Amino acid sequence: MPRYMIRLPDPASARGSTPELAFTAHGAEAFAEELQAALATPALFERWRALQPDPDEVDPALGVTDPGARVRGTQKGLHVLLEADTGIPGDILRQRLRLLAGNHWELRDVRF
């Protein structure tokens, strides 16, 4: 299972442009919990889909989940590191991170 290493350089700015989809977390563990929920459950996808002009036309493949996804968060100085172990495809992971954190995240490494 791939391990994605994600860095939030400025956690206070790690918010997507749509408040009902964005991170609300404060602290490394809370960011990890929210990302894990976004990967393991359909809740974030369903909220996003409901906001689309024609929700029924959204490709259901975008809603893939990984109930076994695990995310750990660590505070490193002023930034947060997230380690996500998940079978979710990288493009779906990036889409969910954009919803949650906007452009305020960096994919640092992927290990298989």
C-alpha positions as CSV (number, residue, x, y, z in Angstrom):
1,M,0.0,0.0,0.0
2,P,1.5,3.4,-0.9
3,R,2.5,5.8,1.8
4,Y,2.0,9.5,0.9
5,M,4.1,12.1,2.8
6,I,2.3,15.4,2.8
7,R,3.5,18.7,4.3
8,L,1.3,21.6,5.4
9,P,3.8,24.4,5.5
10,D,1.4,26.8,7.1
11,P,-1.4,24.9,8.8
12,A,-3.4,28.0,9.6
13,S,-3.7,28.6,5.8
14,A,-4.4,25.0,5.0
15,R,-8.1,25.6,4.1
16,G,-9.9,24.9,0.9
17,S,-11.9,27.6,-0.8
18,T,-15.3,26.1,0.0
19,P,-15.7,26.2,3.8
20,E,-18.1,23.2,4.0
21,L,-15.4,21.1,2.4
22,A,-12.2,22.6,4.0
23,F,-10.1,21.5,6.9
24,T,-11.4,22.8,10.2
25,A,-8.5,21.2,12.1
26,H,-6.0,22.8,14.5
27,G,-3.1,20.6,15.3
28,A,-1.4,17.7,13.6
29,E,-3.6,15.0,15.0
30,A,-6.8,16.8,14.0
31,F,-5.5,17.3,10.4
32,A,-4.7,13.6,10.3
33,E,-8.2,12.6,11.6
34,E,-9.9,14.8,9.0
35,L,-7.8,13.5,6.1
36,Q,-8.3,9.9,7.2
37,A,-12.0,10.5,7.2
38,A,-11.8,12.0,3.7
39,L,-10.0,8.9,2.5
40,A,-11.9,6.2,4.4
41,T,-15.5,7.4,4.2
42,P,-17.6,8.9,1.4
43,A,-18.7,12.0,3.5
44,L,-16.3,14.6,1.8
45,F,-17.1,13.3,-1.7
46,E,-20.8,13.3,-1.0
47,R,-20.7,17.0,0.3
48,W,-18.6,18.0,-2.8
49,R,-20.9,16.1,-5.2
50,A,-24.0,17.8,-3.7
51,L,-22.4,21.2,-4.6
52,Q,-22.0,20.3,-8.3
53,P,-24.4,21.7,-10.9
54,D,-25.6,18.2,-11.8
55,P,-24.7,15.8,-8.9
56,D,-26.1,12.8,-10.7
57,E,-23.6,13.3,-13.6
58,V,-20.5,13.1,-11.3
59,D,-18.4,10.1,-12.1
60,P,-18.9,7.7,-9.1
61,A,-15.3,6.6,-9.5
62,L,-14.3,9.9,-7.9
63,G,-16.0,8.7,-4.7
64,V,-13.7,5.7,-4.1
65,T,-12.9,5.1,-0.5
66,D,-10.4,3.1,1.4
67,P,-11.8,2.0,4.8
68,G,-8.3,0.8,5.8
69,A,-6.7,4.2,5.2
70,R,-4.5,5.4,8.1
71,V,-3.1,8.9,8.5
72,R,-0.7,10.1,11.2
73,G,0.1,13.7,11.9
74,T,3.2,15.2,13.4
75,Q,4.0,18.8,14.3
76,K,7.5,19.8,13.0
77,G,8.2,23.3,14.0
78,L,5.6,25.5,12.4
79,H,4.5,23.0,9.8
80,V,2.5,19.7,10.0
81,L,3.6,16.4,8.4
82,L,1.0,13.9,7.4
83,E,1.7,10.3,6.5
84,A,-1.2,8.7,4.7
85,D,-1.2,4.9,4.1
86,T,-3.9,4.3,1.5
87,G,-4.8,2.4,-1.6
88,I,-6.6,5.5,-3.0
89,P,-5.2,6.5,-6.3
90,G,-2.9,9.5,-6.2
91,D,-5.1,11.7,-8.4
92,I,-8.1,11.2,-6.0
93,L,-5.9,11.9,-3.0
94,R,-4.7,15.1,-4.6
95,Q,-8.3,16.2,-5.4
96,R,-9.4,15.6,-1.8
97,L,-6.4,17.5,-0.5
98,R,-7.3,20.4,-2.7
99,L,-10.8,20.4,-1.3
100,L,-9.5,20.2,2.2
101,A,-6.4,22.5,2.1
102,G,-6.7,24.4,-1.2
103,N,-3.2,24.9,-2.5
104,H,-1.6,25.0,0.9
105,W,0.0,21.5,0.9
106,E,2.9,19.7,-0.6
107,L,3.3,16.1,-1.6
108,R,6.8,15.4,-0.4
109,D,7.2,11.7,-1.2
110,V,5.4,8.5,-2.2
111,R,6.7,5.1,-1.1
112,F,5.4,1.8,-2.2
